[in-house]
Amino acid sequence: MNDDQLLSILKRAKVIAIVGCSPRSDRPSHGVARYLQAEGYQIVPINPNCGTPEILSERCYATLADAAREHRIDIVDVFRRSEFAGAVVDQALPLKPQLVVLQLGVVDAAASERAAAAGVPFLMDHCLAIEHRRLKV
């Protein structure tokens, strides 16, 4: 994906699911969610073990499928370890998001291939907040 394609997606997107979003403010997922929310996106926190009904004043969902019943998900941002990321990508693909992002350090080549086969744009080992800032959306 080139910068123009990513910029176009970031300008069109409205709702970003943050899979693995932590309620703890010291966690990277929380910081990225807070940044994206401040930039005007609606964030949808996904965390089956968060122990709280809300993160950043948004309802927290146990699964991506649960969230998709109530929200049209434009971007899926994955904060899960590499060994768990593929399962999240598989849950995201039927939703046909505009983009799936595996955060910095998260790599799954097979998931990337499945996303490509499904026609879903995919970034791996990238931070959505860093890319957003870099592109000056």
N, C-alpha and C positions, 0 to 999 in steps of 0.2 A: 504494500500500500504506500502510495506516495503522499507527500504533505498536502497537496491539493485535495486528494480524496478524503484524507482524514479531516481536514479543515471543513470540507463540505458536510461530512457526517456530524461533526461537533456543532456546526451551526444549525443543522436541522433537528438534532436530538433535543428532547425535552425531559425524558425520564431515564434515569440511570439506576439500575439495580446493582447494589454493592454486595456481592456474595462473600460472606465472611466478615461483614462489617461488625466491628467491635463497639460495645458501649463505652469502652475505656478510652478516654481522650488521649492517652499516651501511645496508642496503637496507630500504625500507619494507615490502616483502613479507615479509622475514625477521622484522621486528619484529611485524607483524600475526600471522604464523603463531605466533611465540613467545607472544604475548599469548593467542591463542585456545587454544593448547595448555595454557597455565597455567590457563585458565578451565575446563579439563576436556574440551575437544573433542579428538578424534583428528584430527590434520591429515595430509593426504596431499599432499606436495609434488609439483608437476608442473613439470618444466623439462627440455627435451631437451638443453640445453647446459650443465647445471650442473657436469659434470665430477666429480661425487662421487656415490657410491651412496646417501648419506643426507643429509638436512637435519633438524636438530633431532632426531636419533636415529630418524627415520622414513624408510623407503625412498622414494627419489625415482624418479618414473616419467617416461618420455619424453612420454607422451600421457595425456590424460584417459581414453581408451578402455582403455589398458593398466591404469590404476589401477582402473577400474570392473570389470575382470575379477576383481579381488581384494577390492574394497571396495564396499559400498553407499554411494554418495555422497549426502549429504543437502543440502549447500550447495556451490556452485561459486563461488569468489571469484577474480575475474579481474584479474591485474596485468599486463596487456598494453596496448600503445598502442592508441588508438581504432581505427586502421586494421586491427589484427589481432584485435580483440575479437570481431567478428561471427563469425569462423571458430570461435573457442572456444565461443561461445554455440551455434552449430550442432552442435558436438560434444557439448555438454552436454544439449541438449534431448531426445535419445532416452533419456537416462538418467533422465529425469523427476525431477530434484532438487526439493527443497522450495523452493529459492531459487537464483537466479543473481544475483551482485553484480558490477557493474563498478566498480572502485575510483575514488577521487577523480580527477577530470580525464579519466576514460575515458567517452566518449559514443558511442553508436551507436543512433540512433533506429530504424533498420531492424531491428536485432537485438532491440530492445525489442518491436517489433511481432510478430516471429516468436515470441518467448517468450510473448507474450500469446495468440497464435493457438494455441500448443501447450498453453496452460493452466499455464505455469510462471511463478510469481511472479518479479519482476525488479526490481532496484534498479540505477540508473545514477548514476555520479558520487557514490558514497557509500563510506565506509570502514566495513567490518564491525566493526572494533575500536571505532571511535568510536560507532557505533550500539549496540553491546553495552554499552559503558560508560554511554551516555546513558540507556538503558532499564533499567539496573541489573539485568540478568538474573541 
